[in-house]
Amino acid sequence: MRHIGAAPLRDALEHYNRSIWEIVSEPPGVLHREALRPRLRLLPGRYALLAALVHGSVGAWLDSSCHEHAHTWFRTGRDPVQVVESIGRVERRLGETGLPLPLHVLACAVRMDPDLAALCVALSERFVLHRGYVCRRRAPSPRGAVPTVPTMRIRRAIGLHGVLSCHREVGPMTARALIEEYGEIRPRDSFGHGELRHVLETNPQLFLRMGRYGWYPLHGAADPGPPSTGEDDGPDRAPPDGRVTIRSMLVDILAETGVLRFIELREIFRRRSKGVFRTRDGISSVLRTNGEFTRVAPGCYDLTERADLYDPVTECSDALMSENACATYTVCRHAGEPVGSFALWTPGQERAWCRWARRNASARVFESLLAVVSPELWDVGPSEKRTWTRLCRRRARYRLQSQFRCDLAARLPAAGVLAVAAAFGRHVDALSWVRINMLTGRRVTDDSASRVLALLVALGAVRAARHWQRPHRTDRGRCGAILESLEPAFFSAARPGWDAACFADLLARAREGVARVETGWVGRDELVRLLAAPRAD
């Protein structure tokens, strides 16, 4: 029958050629051999018959009208030889990169048109595209079937990155808020804080940790796609047989005692556990990563369900009645941290500190506290407000200013800290040494953060204040430009260091421009020595 009216049949097939290909192919214009049969079922019978009459079979039509590479047919207006060469470039780059990764980021890294990059990934035998992200291809199952989607954890990473990217211009998200918003988008995929931490920490090419402020997305996201309908992991469950864990013991202790300082919590835990668990590292990790616990003040913890009920105006706790806690609050407020930065940094706690410090603290701490408090916010009568306002005018004098104890130019801070500070600087008007410590998870009064501030001054990302303990006004645009220039260093699954090309380039530009920046509290000679100092990585 193929010889009856062969010319009209070929003309008809030529006319419908593009329509047939659009039906059987998959984005971005490829057809894998293993998907041939299911895709052909989508083809209307008249088209299949037409291809069979002219070429003998649809497979023969594919061979004659498409190009084939690695058991995959494709069509392109480009030179097929150049496409195959581009596949090699893409595979070499992806071999050095942590995955998943948004396709547009890969295209930028290899300086390639996004459509060509997508085609190269689709034609690769090692990688696949899933919702706009490049992922590693899964190994065949024992039955020989090739999985068509990435693992559940990779799909979670993609979904979480999509959620975070929607808030990229707003700022970081806490783990709790991230879980809640992800749950609204994918209600069948339920997991807890431990799983969230694992997914985020094992994908440093997508997520930037920002201490107590949560997580921030690197790069812009591809379309996260519709809610998941495939296999989902169930929610976290309690250990079987009522087994006691570090988490359960900490919950019991805080439920009985209320707010506790970490050293007190650790001591009670040590006595009750009788040495069964590691007391320091285990407790610290659980308190930081489990959503059932909240750091309500530096070094103090409570149960999240109770902290959520704190009155933001009147709440206070006797656990914070110490000169050290009062001085820490004073130093942080002097550095620009607002009331409410922690759940127990309330006007009520401020008032309690003032009353306590008047009788129990040194004059140096009390007078410094009066320099940062705001009696007008206290929930007290007009008479008491006037009394404390007059006392502040008469005795307030900040006396906790000090020179940093660390050798500023001894070494450069870790390279990743600079990216974290720049990312946060995009969204705030000022940065301080205290805020940098909060971003990096260090003790809030660790003065080594002064090195990060000095480096940001050299880069023009912040304007140097008169004293290193004061807030430094940020240049949001400059912070954003620094972050964008550093993002390629996070392609690898390893922690980036100063030896990465983009970090080295940034450091070189800082050395060139150091003569033009206003250094403020940083001596220019000291800043030059810092930029030439050994690296912390």
N, C-alpha and C positions, 0 to 999 in steps of 0.2 A: 504493500500500500504506500510505502514511502516514495515510490516512483510515480505515483499518480498526482499530478499537479504539484511537483516538488517545489517549483519556484514560488507559487502563491503561499505554500506552507512556510517556506523559509522567510518570506516577507512578513507573514503574520507573526512568526516567532520573533523576528527582529523587532516588530512593533511592540510586542508584549515582553520583550527581554527584560527591561528594567523592572516591570511590575512583578515578574516571576522572581527575580533576584531579591526584591524588597520583601517578598513574602517568606522566602526560605532562609534568608540570612538573618543574623543576629547583630545587634549593635556591637562594634562600630562598622558593620559591613563585612562580616566574616561568616563562614559556615564550617564548623568542625565536623570531621568525618563521623565521630561517634554520635553527633546530633542529627545526622542526615535523615534517618528514618522518621523520627518524630517531627522534624521540620517539614518533610515532604507531605505528611498528613495534613498540613495546613494549606497545601497547594490545591486550588480548584482542579477538578478532573480535566477540564478542557485544556488547561495549561500543561498538565502532566502529559496528556495525550499528544499535544502539539509538539512538545520536546521529544517524546518518544518517536513520533512519526518522522521527525527531521533527523534526529541523532541516534535513535535506537533506544535510548534511555535518558532519564534526567541526569544520571551521573555522567554520561558521555557529554551531555549539553554543558554541564559544569566544567568538565575538562577542556571543552573547546572555547568557552566564553569567559572563564575566570583563570586566575593564577592560583597555584597551589604552593603552600609552604608548611612543612611540619604537619601533614595530614589535615590541613585547613585550607579551604578555598577563600580567596578574597578578590575584591575588585577595587581598583584605584586608578585615578587619573595620573598617578605618578609612575616613574620608572620602577618596575618591580625589582630590578637589581639594587636600586638605591634604597628601596623599602627593606630588603633583606639586610643590607649594610646597616641601616638604622636600627634594626632589631638587635644587632650585635652591640651597638652603642648603648641602647636602652638596657639590655641585660647586664652589661658591664657596670653601668651606674647603679642599677638596682641591687647588684651583688654587694655593693658597699653601703647600702641604705637599709635602715630599719623600716619594716613594713607592718601595717598598711600605711600608705602615703597618698594624699590627694593627687589626682592625675595632673592637675595644672602645676603643682609643685615639681613633679618629675619633668614635665615639659619645659619648665623654666630652667631646671638644672642641666638638662642636656641641650638647651637652646633649640627646641624643636617645636613645630606647630602642634597644638594640642590634639588635633585630629590625627596627625601622623603618629604621635606618641601613643594614642589610644589604639590605633591599628597595630603598632609594634607590640604592645602588651598583649593584645588579643591573639596575635600570631605566635607569641612566645610559648614554648612548652613548659616554662617554669613559673609564669606569672599569669594572673587573671585580673579582670576588672570587676569590682563589686560596688555598685552605687557610687561610681565616680572615684573610687579608691583602688590603688594598685595593691594586690595581695599576692602572696605566694600560692601557687597551685598545690592543692592537697594531693597526697599520694593516693593511688587507686585503692579501693576497698579489697578485702580478701576475695570477693566474688569478681573482681576485675572492673567494677564500675568506677568511673571517675567522678568524685563529688563535684557538684556544680557551684557550690557556695563555700565560703571560708568557714572556719570553725566558729562556734558560738562566741568565744572570747574575742575573736577578731571582729565579728559583727557587733559585739558590744563596744569595742574600742571605736569603731566607725560611728556608731550611734551616739556615743558619749562625746566624740569630737564634734559631731554635728550640733549637738545641744550647746556645747561650750562656745562654738563658733558663732552661734546666734547672739551670744552675749559678749563677743570679742570687743566691741566698741563701748561696752559698759564697764567691763572689768572682770576680775576673777570670780568664780563661784565656789562656795563652800561645798564640801562633799555631801552634806545633808541636802542642800538645795539641788545639787546635781542629780542625786538619786531620785528626789521627788519629781523633778521635771522629766527625767528619763522615763520614770514610771508612768507618767501621764501619756507619753508618746508610745511606749511599748509596755502596756499593762501586763502582758503575759510573761515578760522577762523580769522576774523579781530576784534581787540579790541584795546583800548587805554591804557594810562598809569594808569588810575584809576583802571581798571579791572586787569591789570598786578600786581599792588601793592597788591590788595586784594588777588589774587591767591597766590602770593609769601609769604605774611605775614601770611596767614592762614595755611601755610604748613611749619612750622619751622623745621620739621624733614627732609626736603629736601633742604631748602635754607637758606643761611647765608647772612645777610645784611652787606655790607661793605661801609656804608656811601656814599660819593660822587663817590666812585669807582664802585658802582653797587652791583651785587649779585654774590654769589659763591655757587657751589653745595656741599652739604654734601653727602658723599658716592659716589661710582661709580654708573653709571646708568645701567639699563637693556637696551636692544635694544628698542629705542623709536618707532620702527615700521614704516610702510609706512604713507604717508600723510593722514590726516583725510578726509573721504568722507561722514561722517554722518552729523547729524544736526549741524549747526554752528551758533554761535551768530553773529549778524551783527555788523558793526563797530559802534563806539560811535557816537552819533548824538547830534546836538545842542539842547538846551532846546526848547520846543514848544513855539509858540507865541512871539518869541524874548525876552523871559524872561531874565533879567539881573542876572548874577551870579558873584561870587567872581572872577572866572577865566576870564570872559568876561570884567569885569571892570579893572582887572590888565592888560589885554592885551591892552585895550584902553589907559591906563595911560602910559605904557612903549612905546607904539607906538608913543605917542606924545612927550615924554621927552627923550627917549633913556636911557642909563644906570642910575640907581638910587640906592643909598644906601637904605638898608631896612628901616631904621627909616624914611627917606624921603618918600619912597613909602607908608609906613603905614600911615603917616600923610595925604598925598594926598588922599589915599583911605578913611580914616576916614571922611574927609571933603566932599567928593563926595557921599559916601554911607549914610551919615547922620545917622549913628548908626544902620542901618538896619542889617548889618552883624557884627559878632564878629571880631574885627580888628586884634588881634594878632595871636591867634591859627589858625583861618581860613586862613589867608594870608600865614602864615608859611607853613602850610600843603600843600596848593595849589602850592606854589612856589617850594617846595621840590619834589613833586610827579608828577606834570604835565609836560609833555615833551615840552610844549610851552615856558617854562621859563628855563633859564640857570644862574647859579651862576658864574659870570664872574670874580669875585674876592671875597675874604672874606667879606661878608656883602653887596655885590653889585649884582644886577640882571639886566638882559636884556632878550629880546625875543630871543628864540633859532634860529629862521630863520635869525635874524640879526647877532647873535654871530657867526653863521656858516660862515659868510662872512668876519669876522675880518681878517685883514692881520696879520699873525703870527710874523712878524718882526716889522712893523711900528705902529701897532694899539696902541692907548693910549686914556685916557679919563680924563677930568677935574674932574669927580666925585671922583677920587682917590687922588686928590691933597690935602692931609691932613697929618699932622705929624703921626697920628695914623695908617693910611693906609701904609705910608712909613715905619714906624717902624715894622708893622706886616710883610710886605714883607721881610724886612731885617732879622728879627728873623727866618722866615721860610727858607730863603735861607741859613742862617748860620746852620740850622738844616739839610740841605741836600736836600731841595726841589728844583727841577730844574726850570729854566725859562720855562714857558708854562704849569705849573701845573694848572693854571687857564687861561681862555681865554684872560684876560687882563694883565697877567704877561708876557709881551713881552719885547724884547729889546727896542722897542720904548717907552714903559711905563717906563722902567728903566732909559732911557736917560732923559725923562721928569721929573722923580722924582729927578734925580741928579741936573738938572737945577733949579728946584723949591726949593729943600732942601738947596742948596747953599745959597739962600737968605732968606728963610723963616723958616727952621727947626733949631732946636738946634744943636750945634756943636757935641753933643753926638750922635744924630741920623744921621747927615750928615756923620761923619767920619765912623760910623758903616756901613752905606749904601755903602760907597766907598770900604769897605772891602769885599763886596759880589758881586758887579756889574762886568759885563764883557764888557768893551767898544769895544772890538774887534768884538762883535756881532751887534753893532749898525749900522744902515743904514745912516752913515754920511761920510763926506770926511776924507781922511787920516790925515789932519791937526787937526781936532777936536778930532779924535781918539787918536792922540799922546798927545794932551793937557790933555785929561781926564786920559789917562794912566799914565802920569807923576804926575798928581794930586793924583791919587790913590796910587802911590808909596810913595808920600810924606806925605799924610795925612790919608791914610786908617788905621783905628784902630778900631777893634770891641769892642764897649763899652756897649753893651746891655746885657752882661752876667749877670745873676742874680741867686740867690738861689731860689728854688721853695718855694712858700709861704705856700703850704699845708703841713700838718703834714704827712710825708711819711708813717709812721707806724701806723697811726690812724685807718685804716681799709683796708681790701683787696678790690681791684676793683671788679666789677661785673664779675661773672664767665664766662659769654658769651663773654666778651671783650677779654679774654685770647684766646678763640678759634678763634675769628676774627683775632687777631694779629698773631697767629701761622699760620693760613691759608694764610694770606698775606705774611708772612715771607718766605713761600715756594718759592716765585716767585721774590723776590728782594734781593739785596745784603746788604741792610741796612734798619733799622727802626729807627724812631725818635719819639719824643713826639708829634711833629706836625703831622706826618703821622698817628699816633694812633688816634689823635683827628679827623682827616679827615675820618678815618675808622669808628669811632663811632658816627659821626655826631655832635660832640661838637665844641665849639668855638676853632679855630685853635691854640689859645694861652692859652688854659686851662692847667695849669701846673699840674693838678691832673693826667694827663697821665704819669707822672714820676713814679707813683705806678706800672703801667703796665710794664714800662721798667725795673723797679727794679725786678719785678716778673719774667720777661723773663731772666734777668741776673741770677737769682737764679736757673732757670731751665736749664741754659746752652743754651738757644735758641738764645741769642745775646751775643756779647762780649762787656762788659762795656767800654764806652769811658771815656776819662779823665774828661769830663764835661757832665752833664746830658742833656744839650741843643745841643750836637753834635750828629751826626749820629752814630748808634750802628750797627756794622757788624753782619749780621745774619748767623746762621748755618742752612742752608736750610734743610738738612736732619733731624736735630733735630726738627725744626719747623713742618716738615711733620709728624714725629713720634708723636709729641704732639697732632696734629690735629686728627690723626687716633685714638689715645687713648681716645680722648674726644668725638668723634662722637656718641658713644652709648648714651650719656647724652641727645642728641637731639631727641631720639626716641619719647619721650612724646611730646604732643602738648604744654605743659607748658614750660616756659622759664627755662633753666637749671640753677641750683645753685650749690654752693660749697658742699651742702649735697649729691649731686649725687656721686655715688661710684667712678666713674672714675676721677672726679675732686678731691675728697678727697684723692685718691691714689696718684695723681700727686703732690698734696700739701705735702703729707707725704714724697715722694721721694725728693722733693725740700728741705725739712728740713734736711733730711739725708745727702744731697750732698752739702749743703751750705758752709761747711768748705773747699770744694775742688775747688770752682769756684773763678775766678778773679773778685772781686766786683767793681773795679774801683772807680767811684765817690760815690758809695753806701757804707756806712760804714757797715762792717760785722755785728756788733751788731744791727744796724738799720734794716738790712735785716732779721735777726733772729726775731726781733720784728714784722716786717711786716708779716712774715709767720705765726705768732701766733696771728695776729690782728683779731678783729671782722670782720665778713663778710658783704659785702655791699648788698648781695641779700636779 
